[in-house]
Amino acid sequence: MKSILIVEDDLTFSTMLKTWLGKRGFAVDTASNNARARKILHQQEYDLVLSDLRLPDEDGLYLLSWLRGMGNNTPFIIMTSYAEVQNVVDAMKQGASDYIAKPVQPDILLKKIDDALSAPLPDDSKLDVVAGEADHDSYTNNFLEGESEAARMLYNYVRLVAPTPMSVLINGASGTGKEYVAHRIHQLSKRADKPFVAIDCGAMLKELAASEFFGHVKGSFTGAVTDKTGAFVEANGGTLFLDEVGNLSYDVQVQLLRAIQEHRIRPVGSTQEIEVDVRLVCATNENLEQAIANGQFREDLYHRINEFTLKMPALKDRQEDILLFANFFLDQANRELDKDLIGFDMNAERALQTYSWPGNLRQMKNVIKRATLLAKGDFITREDLGEQLTEVRPAAPQNTFALHDAVSEKERILQALQATNNNKSKAAQLLGIDRKTLYNKLKLYQLS
């Protein structure tokens, strides 16, 4: 007797399917969400999984990806009332055996089940190909886009601009996933088979910026003991991602602008120019328009890098996605820490949903990884989440210390430091910037 696991949150439909398939000789179990399905699949093997695409926690594609990531090649059929081409393509790319559109027609479903059960498992060579594709997409497969209206609008814009040659500026607070969006733009572009090169402008020394961007020849300056290939050449034909582009010094901005305008670069110490073709994607958590007004950012460079703007929503503005991300990060932590937690208890879920998440997704990932390590039962409790989440805090008032109102930037930084007793981490949160940016500002204004 062949065994089937049905993953479906519509209990009436799930019960009907279980009864119908049971009468046709199958042993059938059911699960109503991803967390329960993963728990069952850890404990028991099945001949086939039949999963709905839309589930309360993560979708069926996530369950499929998790299953394949465990090295489990059990036949997997996706059911969806959202019979969109992209969903089908994504399912097949991740290793689904087949899909069926709702409302399900019994004879068609039975035929697809029989076909999936009779199909041979992938041989070793095919598994190697799948593994190679997984490595290629490892960054984007390790992220969840979400289902909130804010997320759908953002990724609709991503899909719209990605195939074009337009330069893109991604604006958003630290920890909101700007680098993932940059990767996704590259993946969906016509340059997807070419390099993606990322540069952290916030960590770049002014004296070495030209070498990082354009490379250098041996002996061009003290310490240049070998030739170096710059980011523009490394990314030639592909995408160059400049993170925290607002931190570049004015002199470096001039050099960058010339390279973008002329599509040519000259390595430091070289007399030869190199022609380059890169698609530029930049990110910042600063207000570059205000920086232009303050004389800190070149307006001509701004227009070059900002042919299309994407604004990253903060996690607190994506209420529908909070538990989706929480369960996603829990699965990651389970794998990394060799744990097997099922999910969050009711009080923990309430704390996750009511917390303001000033550090956005990065903060949530760290909180949940720590909680996964501390948890003693099958579920993460509110206490496991740590002191910062044990008391519900209202969202931080907006623009209390915003960097771009009437008071000077230096004065706002001093006010924030005074309000937090010189705690730079908290001051950065009040200012709506990350610590790295705050330290750069402190250096700029010579504040100790």
Order of alpha helices (4+ residues) and beta strands (2+ residues): beta-alpha-beta-alpha-beta-alpha-beta-alpha-beta-alpha-alpha-alpha-alpha-beta-alpha-beta-alpha-beta-beta-alpha-beta-alpha-beta-beta-beta-alpha-alpha-beta-alpha-beta-alpha-alpha-beta-alpha-alpha-alpha-alpha
